[in-house]
Each structure stands twice: as structure tokens, then as C-alpha cells.
């Protein structure tokens, strides 16, 4: 509507033209700010995923470290088979 008033050479065309310039400038600024915020949100999401992956890896490494430090050894064949089964089950869960 503002452009139509300016095109018609309305008596308030200069005032409307200034308002349109301000609106267009504000709109461009808003669009740029929205793009920047979207970029930052995508970066934050990527960082969060990365942090979660690192934490999962740390937890798994701690589990493996505990298993390696275990002094439990089989005393007989039955006990060895139980330990082997326990190890296989824990390996499948990862």
C-alpha cells in the first residue's frame, strides 16, 4: 500500500517513502539476525551431539577399563564358561 501511495504521488509520498525505507531496513536486519540465530542454533545442536558422543565413548572406555582391571579368573571350566558368557553378553549390549 505504501508503494502504491508513493507511485500515485500522494501528498504524503515523501513521508510514506521514508517509512517504507525504515521498514525495509528493519526487515533486512531481522532477516539477517534470524539467519545468524539459525546458524548458531545449528552449531549448538552439533556441539551437543558431539558432547553426547564423547560422553558415551568415555562411559564405554570406563566399562572396558574396569573389565580389564578385573582380577576375576575362572577357577574351573564351569566358572570360565560363566565368565565368557557374561563377557559376550556385555559385548553384545554395546
N, C-alpha and C positions, 0 to 999 in steps of 0.2 A: 504494500500500500504506500509505503514511503517513497519507493522508486516511482510509482505512478504519480504521486503528488509533485515530485521533482520534475518528471517528464512533462507534466501539464503546465509547468511554470507557475505553480500556485504562489500566492503572495507570501507564503511561509516556506517556500522552497529552500532558501539558504539555511533556515533553522532545521528543517527536516533533513537536509543533506548532512549537516553536522551530526545530528542524532544518529543517522544511518552509519556514518563513518565510525562513530563511537561504538555502536552496536557491533559492526563488522570487526572492529579491532578487538573488542571484548570476546566475540565469538571465536576468533582465531586464537586468542590467548587461552581460552577454555579448551579448545580442541588440542592445543599443544600440551597443556597441563594434563589432560586426560591421557594422551599418548605416553607422556613421561610416567604418569602413575601406573598405567598398564604395564609398561616396561619394568618398572620397579617391582610390581606385584609378581610378574613372571620370574624375575630374578630371585625374589624371596621364596617363591614356591620351589624353584630349582635348588636353592640353598637348603631349604627344609628337607627336600628329598635326599640330597647329598648327605646331610647330617644324620638322617634316619638310617641311611645305608651304612655310614661309618659306625654308628652305634650298634647296628645289627652285627657288623663284622667284628666289632670289639667283644660283644657278648659271645659270639661263636668262638672267637680265639680264646677267651677266658675258659669256656667249656672244654675246649681241646686241651688247653694248658692243664686244667685240673685232671683230665683223664690221663695225660702223660705223666703227671706227678704222682698218680695213684700207685701205691705200693702193693695193691691187691694183686695177687697172683693165684692161679689155681693150685690147690693142694692135691687134687686128684682129677681124673678125667671128667667126672660129673661137674665139678666146680668150674673147670676150664670151659666146658660147653656152656654153662650158665653165663659166664663172663663174656664169652664170644657172642652169645645170643643178645645179651644186654648191649654190647658194643654195636652189633649190627642194627638193632632197633634204634639206638640213638643216632646212628649214621643215616638211617632212612628218614628220620624226622627233620633233617636239615635240607 
